[in-house]
Amino acid sequence: MPDQTKKLSLPTRERIKSGQAPNASASRVARLRLGASLLLYFAATTLTAAESHTADVLGNALEGEFALQGGQLDQAAAAYAQAAVQSGQLDLIERASTVTLYARDYAAARRVGQRWVELAPDSVGGRRTLAWAALASDELETGDRWLAELAAIDSIEAQRAIAQVLVAAENRELAPASLRRLAAAGALRPLEEGPSWSAVAANLGDYGTARQLAVAETEARPKSAEAWRRSAQVMLAAGDSKGAQKSLERAVDLAPEDFDLRLALASVYAEADRQEQADRVLSQAKPQDERAFAARLANVASKPDRKLLKRIERALKKSKAEQLGSRAFLLGQLYELREDPDQALQWYAQEPAGSNAWHEAQLRRGVLLARDKQDLPGARTLLAQLRAQTEDSDQRTDAYLLEAELLAEDDRVAAGAVYDEAIIENGRDLRLLYARAIFRIGDDDVAGLEADLRQILALDPDNPQALNALGYTLTDRTDRHQEALGYIQRAIAAQPNDGAFVDSMGWVQYRLGNLDDALMYLKRAYELVQDGDVAAHLAEVLWMSDLHEEARALWREALERWPESSVLIESVRRLQPELLP
């Protein structure tokens, strides 16, 4: 579901994502294509090989490669496996292993792995192939045996192979149990450049094992800041913020010059509402450069503290004269946080032209003029000057988007004219098209939204945001629900864990009358996105599924958390108006 009610950020700088979403087979094929060099290699072997079966090996390999390039994974796997079991060439066998595993032809992968181990008894790759195929086929005992053999090799290559097998998508159901058995057997020795076993366990969702392995890793390398950093990551993933804090404190003690560690520790302090400690950690970073000051301001931004702001102000103003000019933007931000728009405007105006922050400083001036000084004409003049001063298309788009947003609340006609002018100038800018589409739906202009989104899809056919926005709008505002389903399916195939897309899928299933499917998707969406609109959709489907108490409980909770959600209020007013204050 697109967020059609919230304003764009000030200023809007998010880029429309445009990753393509090819089908899974085509995607795997693209990564596996070998090209002419492999075919020439095979052709060369026929000039020197004396074995009578060489022609068969070459023929099967070529058949597999041509099938692969044609997207026929099953045929490619079968042909490559046949070539591998006939061949003595380890390069070809390794290639066949990759193809059969990607094709998920585990019977073929087993044949390839067995041939690999037969020819190279100490082979890591052969054991990796056999372990992968066994776990993917629910052959737990066999998989564990091959994993144990890999662990016994005790090399970084072997450990990486174990990690690859365990985190593979098709193995994840059995992998946690296999990892626990390896850990209990003491087979997962931490190696300097090897995998972080605690991170592998966390990736698999086994946080108990992850924490045990993190302790083992820090005990094995107590003076390694990296080991303590990894431990902190595991603790955070497991929801243990205190454990993460302790690990990061130890890491910072070991590597005080590592700014990223300080930033991570400051974030943990800030999450615990300990902003002063967060600032102290950041203020001790050497040097106190623009990055350090920006982090200190970001720390205090969510909950402005005058004492901390005064401390940062003093530190900034102690900058050398040549530094102070380049830190004007930071001082502008500081005074904006102190709710002193006059000082903020003065400092933003002093940011040197050509600096990395100059463009952003001008946008902030526009916001302050319109919002705090009530000078919308002055803000528009400033933004027009900004466009005239730059040839950078992204920066010009930023200025147009901000101007339209500043106008949208009080003068929608003027805001629409700004969008139109911007798109006349650059009709291929996806951000502009998407922003105007969302603006148009605010005026119930479904046709206008559809036209803009279709223009995006003409330029970028697999753009998931445009697909989802079009699908959701057709679901919510029209009776073209079957058509909407197709767009949402394409969006969710590209980004299956995007909560907004999952919400759209639940909503279209509801509109199609598929209550069970709608509930499944909307419950998942609410897990992914805590949002009033999603809560409204889920509560409505619970109500229509005769789960009235669950629906009421969710509506009550949502109204407390998101009292201004128009979608939520409309849903409650329509179905349970007595819950409204």
HUURUR-V875607 format. One record per pair of residues at least 4 apart in sequence whose ideal C-beta (glycine too) atoms are under 6 Angstrom apart, sorted by the first residue. I is the first residue (numbers start at 1). J is the second residue. Records with the same first field share a line. If there is no record, write none. Layout:
# HUURUR-V875607
I: J ; J
This chain:
# HUURUR-V875607
1: 472 ; 500 ; 503 ; 504
2: 469 ; 472
4: 438 ; 441
5: 566
8: 12 ; 405
10: 367
11: 363 ; 398 ; 402
12: 401
16: 430 ; 431 ; 434 ; 465
18: 460 ; 463
20: 462
21: 462 ; 493 ; 494
22: 26 ; 27
25: 71 ; 73
26: 71
28: 102
29: 68 ; 71
32: 68
33: 69
34: 38
36: 40
42: 58 ; 61
45: 49
46: 54 ; 58
49: 54
53: 86
56: 86
57: 83 ; 86 ; 87
60: 79 ; 82 ; 83
61: 83
63: 79
64: 76 ; 79 ; 80
67: 72 ; 75 ; 76
68: 76
72: 76
73: 103
76: 99
77: 99 ; 100 ; 103 ; 105 ; 108
80: 96 ; 99
81: 96 ; 100 ; 108 ; 111 ; 112
83: 87
84: 93 ; 96 ; 112 ; 115
85: 111 ; 115
87: 92
93: 116
94: 125
96: 112
97: 112 ; 129
100: 105 ; 108 ; 109 ; 112
101: 109 ; 132
106: 133 ; 136 ; 137
109: 129 ; 133
110: 133
113: 126 ; 129 ; 130
116: 123 ; 126
117: 123 ; 126
124: 157 ; 158 ; 161
127: 146 ; 149 ; 150
128: 161
130: 146
131: 143 ; 146 ; 147 ; 165
132: 165
134: 139 ; 142 ; 143
135: 143 ; 171 ; 174
136: 170 ; 171
139: 143
140: 174
144: 178
147: 162 ; 178
150: 158 ; 161 ; 162
151: 187
153: 158
156: 191 ; 193 ; 194
159: 194 ; 195
160: 195
163: 195 ; 200
166: 175 ; 179 ; 200
167: 203
171: 175
175: 204
176: 204 ; 206
179: 201
180: 209
182: 187 ; 188
183: 188
188: 197
190: 217 ; 220
195: 200
196: 230
197: 213
198: 210 ; 213 ; 214 ; 217 ; 234
199: 230
201: 206 ; 209 ; 210 ; 213
202: 210 ; 234 ; 237
207: 238
210: 234
211: 238
214: 231 ; 234
217: 227
218: 227 ; 228 ; 231
221: 227
225: 251 ; 254 ; 255
228: 247 ; 250 ; 251
229: 251
231: 247
232: 244 ; 247 ; 248
235: 240 ; 243 ; 244 ; 247
236: 244
244: 268
245: 268
248: 264 ; 265
251: 261
252: 261 ; 262 ; 265
255: 261
259: 285
262: 281 ; 285
263: 295
265: 281
266: 278 ; 281 ; 282 ; 299
269: 274 ; 277 ; 278
270: 275 ; 278 ; 299
275: 299 ; 305
278: 299
279: 283 ; 296 ; 299 ; 308
282: 292 ; 295 ; 296
285: 292
288: 292
293: 330
296: 312
297: 333
300: 304 ; 305 ; 308
304: 337
309: 338
313: 334
316: 327 ; 331
319: 323 ; 324 ; 327
325: 352
328: 347 ; 350 ; 351
329: 351 ; 357 ; 361
331: 347
332: 344 ; 347 ; 348
335: 340 ; 343 ; 344
336: 344
341: 345 ; 368 ; 372
344: 368
345: 365 ; 368
348: 361 ; 364 ; 365
351: 355 ; 357 ; 358 ; 361
353: 358
357: 361
359: 395
362: 386
363: 402
365: 382
366: 379 ; 382 ; 383 ; 402
367: 371
368: 372
369: 373 ; 375 ; 378 ; 379
370: 376 ; 379 ; 406
380: 403
383: 399 ; 403
386: 399
387: 396 ; 399
390: 395
397: 429 ; 431 ; 432
400: 422
401: 435
403: 418
404: 415 ; 418 ; 419
407: 411 ; 414 ; 415
408: 415
419: 436
422: 432
423: 427 ; 432
428: 459
430: 434 ; 456
433: 452 ; 455 ; 456
436: 452
437: 449 ; 452 ; 453
440: 445 ; 448 ; 449
441: 449
446: 477
449: 473
453: 466 ; 469 ; 470
456: 463 ; 466
457: 461 ; 466
464: 491 ; 494 ; 495
467: 487 ; 490 ; 491
468: 472 ; 491 ; 501 ; 504
470: 487
471: 484 ; 487 ; 488 ; 504
472: 476 ; 504
473: 477
474: 478 ; 480 ; 484
475: 481 ; 484 ; 507 ; 508 ; 511
480: 484
481: 508 ; 511 ; 512
484: 508
485: 508
488: 504 ; 505 ; 508
491: 501
492: 496 ; 501 ; 505
495: 501
499: 525 ; 528 ; 529
502: 521 ; 524 ; 525
503: 525 ; 534
505: 521
506: 518 ; 521 ; 522 ; 525
507: 537
509: 514 ; 517 ; 518
510: 518 ; 541
514: 518
515: 545
518: 522 ; 541
519: 541
522: 537 ; 538 ; 541
525: 529 ; 534
526: 534 ; 538
529: 534
532: 558 ; 562 ; 565 ; 568
533: 567
535: 554 ; 558
536: 567 ; 568 ; 571
539: 551 ; 554 ; 555
540: 571
542: 547 ; 550 ; 551
543: 551 ; 575
547: 551
555: 572 ; 579
558: 562 ; 568
559: 563
562: 568
572: 576 ; 579 ; 580
573: 577
